[in-house]
Structure formats: structure tokens, C-alpha cells
Amino acid sequence: LESVEDIHEIVVLLDFYGQLLTKRQFDIMDLHFNSDLSLGEIAEDLGISRQGVYDSIRKAKQALLGYEKRLGLAERFREQEKNIEKVLKSLKNMGKKSPELIGDSDYKHAMDLLGEMLDTL
């Protein structure tokens, strides 16, 4: 049984690398992890065995983990997200310490830009 963290990691990797899988692998992973269908439901929908679904998921997971190990896109994404959050928090703290900054157009523009960047990640 997989933990919530493991499932979340697979969903993130599927977002980054899913298109590198075969169409069949991607479809099975999407049905299982994003649509929350059981192996039996997927097998019935696709007309294959439950074991076939299980094997496809196992191979696709290995492929996704391999892509991340080689390319590291998901890890870099998480690092960027953390850094933007840190900068945004620092700017907010600066605004609390120096309320006159809040009215400054450069300060406001920086806050807005960082907020937009965080929203698009």
C-alpha cells in the first residue's frame, strides 16, 4: 500500500514526465492516480487483466522515477517554489517593519510579480 506522500510524488512526476510514457502507460497511470480508479476497474475498462494493469503501473513508476533521477525537473520546481515563498515572506516582513514601503510602487510591483510567479508554478 502506498502512502499519501508516495501517491503525491507519483502524481507530480506524472505531471512532469507523463508524456514520456507510452500512451497506454500514461492512460493507466492517469486513471489510477488522477481518477482514483482501482486496478480492477481499469482492467475492466481497458479489457486487460488486473495483473496487466499492475505491471503497467509498476513499469511506469520505474520510468517516472528514472526520468526524475536523470533530469531532476520536479526537484528544481520544488526548490524554485520554496525560494519564491521565502522572498515573498521576506518582503511581507519588510512591509510590516516599514509600513511606508507598502505604498511604494516598486515594492507593490515586486510583491505582485512574486505572487503571480507562485500562482503559475
ABEGO torsion letter per residue (X at the ends): XBBAAAAAAAAAAAAAAAAABBAAAAAAAAAAAAAGBBAAAAAAAAGBBAAAAAAAAAAAAAAAAAAAAAAGAAAAAAAAAAAAAAAAAAAAAAAAABAAAAABAAAAAAAAAAAAAAAAX
